[in-house]
Amino acid sequence: MEIEIIAVGGYDEVGRNMTAVRCGKDIVIFDMGLRLDQLMIHEDAEVDEMHSLDLIKIRAIPDDTVLQKVEGAVKAIVCSHGHLDHIGAIPKLAHRYKAPIISTPYATELIRQQIEGEKKFGVANRLVPLRAGQKFTISPTLVLEFVRTQHSIIDTVTPVLHTPHGAVVYACDFKFDRTPVIGEPPDFARMRQIGKEGVLALIVESTYIHRPGRCPSERIARDLVRDVITSFEDDKNGIVVSTFSSHISRLKTIAECAHEIGRKPVFLGRSMEKYSVTAEQMKFVSFAKTASVYGNRKTVDRMMRQMMKDGKDKYLPIVTGHQGEPGSTLTRIALGETPFQIAKGDKVIFSANIIPNPMNVGSRYALTHRLKFAGARVFEDLHVSGHAYREDHYEFLQILNPQHIIPAHADITMTAGYAEFAGELGYTANSTVHPVKNGSRVRVH
């Protein structure tokens, strides 16, 4: 049986992740993601109403037309977690394949909501929720297994495709957090067992391969956030916090800190509403009883007027917009387009990093300077990453000992950096470690 890896998206850039694995005549797709910064460039882009070919043209979703040249039939679409750079293109591409979409329960619900909002295509693929530790038989020769891991979104797994010639492990994304705020640590015991059984290929994120050491635990971020927010217990100025709306562990920490200093935590923004409400309804998290959430712009602005009337010191708004995205709540606040007005001495806390691409770096720079010009005291870098660092990758390779490595989830400088790192451990470029570009095909058996 021939086994090959097809790099569809996410190998020339950070975002729009999509990889296909062909085992004989059976094809399994991993992820169908969106590249958000490309949509920021095209501000008039209405994603729900756009055709897939138009989105491919602006490099916002993967160019899956490369699969037309691959002989075989797609048997499954597999997603490891619910971030948009992994599931965001499903409403545009999944209908092309007569295959179930298999993902974790939380990601499955997010995918269902996305499909319901799609206005261009009808997506009728069967949605199959699969929990960590469970298996799914794709074909007589292929079995999918979900292995528990940690990341910056809840309910993340490392999918493992068991083939007659060894496992293909898809590790995009992961971190080795042994003391997570929500959920259990990664299942190291099962990973070691899979390594002993034999790993044919490891498709692995290489986003932060250049960072030395290990990625800190989310508990470190919890302490950083608590240290700053609770120091404002007697402060009468406004406090605004911005973080990733999908980072439920971080949202939980921020809401708890707001409650501790006597302020009502208020989630503002459509994505804040989507992720937080879904997580609480599915019982992944329980927020402080004083917390409230407002999604659409009209209700957000109404709540902001209430904050200004009652006094900013009564509330702690938790908002979207830490990347400086056009139209986001924090960007609107900085531009003076909301009832909530920044005044001298107000605190703005960024509990998020800058996603590493030029568009985000420029937007974030402009945002922070507008806030400072309005008189805000800005606190940055109260954050830890959800991605593995160099020594995490070293541990992973020691556990799995894969025959082949395909660095992914990055641009060519990052994947080349991973190839150099793997070379230090005995792998050979273009023989056992394969830095590739979108559209490339690598035969591993």
N, C-alpha and C positions, 0 to 999 in steps of 0.2 A: 504493500500500500504506500503510495506516494503521499507525503505530508509537506505542505508548503504554507508559508506565512505571506499574506498579501497586505502590504502597508497601504491603506486607503486614505486615511487622514490622521493628522496629529504627529507626523514625522518631519514636517517642514516648519512647524509652528507649535505654540502652546494653545491647544484648543482643537475643536472639531475632530475629536478622536474617533477612529473607526479602523478596525483590523479584522481581516478574514483569515480563517484557518481552513485549508482544504485538506481533507483526509480521504483519499481516493476520489469518489464522486460526491461525497458529502461535504458541505461548506457550513461552517459556524461563524457568524459575525459577532464580534465583540464591540459593543458601543456604537452609537450614532449620535455624535455630538455637534454642538454649535460653537462657533468662534465669536464671542460677544464683541470683541473690540472691532471686528469688521462691520458689525451693525452700528457701532458708535460712529464710525467714519461716515456711514450712509444714514444720516439722521432721519431721513424720510422713509426708511424701510419699515413697512408694516409686515412683520414676519408671518403672522397668521394668514395674511391674504396673498403672500408671494408664492410663486411657483418654485419648485425645487431647482429647476435649471437656472433661474435668476439668482438664487441663493448660492448655487455652485459657482456661478460666474463671478460673484463678488467675494468668493472664498470664505463664505460664512458657514457652509456645511460641507461635508466630505464629497468629493467627486467619485461617487460609487459606480460611474460608468466603466471604470477599470475592471469591474467584476464581470462585465459582458464578455470579456476575453478568457474568463476562467471557466473551465469545463466542470460542470457539476451543478447541484441544486442546493440552495440554502435551506438548511434544516432547522436552524434556530438563530435567534437574535438574543444575545446575552448582555446584560448591563450589570456592572458591579456595584453601582451606587447612583444616587439621584442628582448629581451635579449636571448642569446644563451642557457643559462641554463633553458630557458622556451620553446624555439622553435627549438633548435639545433638537436633534434632527429627526427623531423618530416620526413625528407627524408628517414630515416631508418625504421620507424615504422608505419607511417600513412597509407601506402598502405595495411596494414593488415585489415583495417576497412573500410567498405562501409559507410562513414560518411563525411559530409562537415567539413572543417576546418574554424572556425569562429574566427576572430580576428579584431583588429583595422586596419584602412587603412594602416598605416605605417608598422605595423607588417605583414600585409598581403603581402605587396610588398617585404619585407625582406624574408618571407617564399617562395614566388614565385621565388626569385633569388636563394634561397637555393635548391629548387627542380630542377631548371634548371641545377645546378652544380652537381647534384647527378649522379654518374656513375654506381651504383650497382642496384638500384631499380627504377622502373617506378612508380611515384606517380601521380595518376589521380584524387585524391580527389578534389571536388569542393571547391574553395576558396571563402569565403563569408566575405567581409569587413563590419564591423558593427561599427558605430560611438557611442561615448558616448551619452547616452540619448535615444538610440534606443533599440528596442526589436526584438527578433527572436523566432518564434514558432517552437520548436523542435519536439513536439508531442502533441496530444490532451490534455495532462496533464502537460506538461513542457514548460515553457517560459523562455528564456534567456534574461537578461537585462544587458547592460553595463553602469556602473555608473562612472563618471569622477573622477579620482584621480591624484596624482602626483608621480613621481619616477625619477630615474636618466636617463631615456630615454623618449623621447617625445611620446605622444599619448598612454598613459597608462590608463587602466580602472580597476575597480573592477567588475568582472563578478558576477551576481546574478542569481541563478537558482530558479525560482518560481515553487514550487510544491504544491499539494493540502494540504500539512501539514505544510506549512511555507517555508520561503526562505532558500536556502543554499548559503552562501556568501563565495566566494573564494578570499581572500585578500593576494595574493602573486604576486607582491610586492606592497608596497605603502609607502607614507609619507604624512603628513598633512602640505603641504607647502602652506601657505596663501598668499605668495608674490612670485610666481614663475617667472623665467626669460622668459620662453616661455609657452604659454597656460594659462588656467584659474585655479584657486584653486579647490580643490576637491569639489564635489557637496554634501555639508553637509546637505542641506535641503532634498535632495532625500534619503540620508542615514538615516536621522531621521525618515522619512516617512516609509521606509522599516522596521526600528526597531519597529515602532508602529504597523505595519501590522503583524509582527511576524517573527522572525528569528529562524529557527529550528537548524541550525548548522553554525558555523563560522570556516572555514579552513583558518588559518592565519599564516603568516610568523612570526618566532620567532628569527630571526637572531641577532637582537640587543636588545632583551628584557632585557639584563643585563645592558644596558646603561641608567643611570638616566636622568630625564628631558625629553625635547622634541628635536627632530631632527631639527637642524637649517635650515632655508630657503636657497635655492640656491642663493638668493641675498647676503647672507653672504659670500659664496664662491666667488661670483663675486667681492665683495669688497676686499677679501684677494688676489685674483689673480691680480686685478688692482693695489693694493697697491704695490706689489712687482715688477710687470713688468714695470709700468710707472716710477718707481724709477731709471730705467736704461736708461732713455731718452738720456743721453749724453755718455753712455757706448759704447765703440767700440769693446768690446769682443762679442763672440758668445753667443746667448741665445737659449736654446732648452727647449721646454715644452712637457711633456708627460701626457696624460690623457686618459680616456676611450674613444675609438673611437665612441661609441654609445651615448656618453653624448653630445647631440647637443647643449644644453644650455651652457655647459662649453666651447665647441668649439667656439661658437658665442662670448662669453666673451673674450677668448684668442685672437681670430682674431681681435676683436675691439681694444684690448689693443695694439697689434702689430701695427695696423694702427695708433694709437694715438702717438706712439713714432717713427713713420716714417719708420717702417720695414714692409716688405711684408710678410703676414702670408702664410705659405706653409704647407699644409697637406700632410704627407708622410706615405704611407703604404696602403695595400689593403683594410683593414677594415676601415681605415680613408676615403678612396675613396667611399666605398660602403655606409656607413652610411651618410656621409655629402652630397654626390651628390644626393642620394635618398631623403633626407630631403629637400634639396633645390628645386629639381624638383617637389616635392609634395607641395611646398610652405608652409612648416612648418617653414622655416627660410630663411633669406636672409643674406649671409655673406658679409663682406667688399669687395668692387669691386676689391681691390688689391689682394685678396686671390686666391690661385691656389692649385691644388691637383694632386698628382702623386701616382699611385697605384702599378704597378708592379715593381719589383726590378730594372730592367734595367733603367726605366725612373726615379726612385727614385735616383739611383746613378748618373745619368746624371745631375739631378737637383742639387745634392750635389756638383758635380764638378763645376757647375756654381756658387754656393754660395761661394766656396773657391776662385774662380777666381775674382768675383765681390767684395768680402769682406763679412765676416759674419755679419757685422753691418747693412747690407742692408736687411737682412731676419730674420724671426723668424720661424724656423721649428717646427711644431707640430706633434709629432710622437707617434707611438705605442710602447709598451714595458715596461710600468711602473711596471709590475709584474716580469720583468726579463725573459720573455718568450724566449725560444731558437728561433733564427731566426728573432725576431722582430727588428724593425729599431733601437731602442735605445740600445738594446743588441749588435747589430752589430757595432754601433758607439763606445760603451764602449770597445769592443774587437779590435778596430782598423781595422775593416773589410769594412769600407766605405770610400769614398773620403772625407767625412766630418770628420776632425780630431779635437778632443778635445785638447785645449791648456790651459795653466795656466791662470786662471782668467775667463774662460768661465763659464756661469751660466746654470745649469740644474735644471729645476723646475718640481717637481712632484705634479700635481694637481689631485691626486688620492690616495686612501687609499690602504693598502695591503689587498687583499681578504683573509679572515681568514681561511687559511689552511696551514699546515707545508711546503708544496712544494713552495708556493708563498712567504712565509716569508723567506725561505732560498735563493730563487732566487733573491729576491729584495735586500737582504743583500749583496750578492755577486756583484750585479750590481752597487749599490751605492759606494761600496769600489773600484771597478775598475774605476769609474768615478772620484772619489776623488784622486786616485793614479795618474790619468792622469792630475790632476791639476784643475779639475772643482770645482766650488763652488756650493754645492748642497742645494736646498731649498725643504723641504718636508712638507706634510700635508696642502697644500693650497687646502682644500677640505672640503665638507660636505657630509654626507651620503645621499643615496636615500632610506634608510630604517627607519621605525618607531622606536622610542625609547620607553622606559617604559611608560612615561606619555602619549605618543600618543596612545599606546595600551589601557591605562586606559580610555582615552576619547572615543576610538572606542567601547569598551565594554559598556560604558555608553550610547552611541548612539544606538547600536544594541540590547543590552540585549539578547544575543543568549542563547538558551536552552543548546546547546552543543558547545564545543570548541575543535578543533583538531589542535594543534600547528604543524607547518610544516616549510619547507625551512630551515632546520638546522640539526645538529647532536643531539644525544640524550641528551647531557648536556644542550643544548639550549632549546629543547622542554620540558625537565624536569624543567628547569628554568621558562618557561612560565606556566607550570602546578602549580608551587609553587606560582607564581604571581597571577594566577587566583584563587588559594585557598584563598588568602587574601581577595578576593572579593566574597567569598561564594561558589565557585565551588568546586566540590569534584573529586579528582583524580580517573580515571577509571570509573566514573559514569557520570559526566557532563563535565569534561575536560579530554581529552584522549591523553596522550603522547604515540606515537606508533612508530614502526619501519617499514621499507619497508616490504611489504607483508602482513601487518596487515589489518584486516577488523573490522570496528566499525559500529554497527547498532544504528541509532539514532531515528528510528521510526519503 
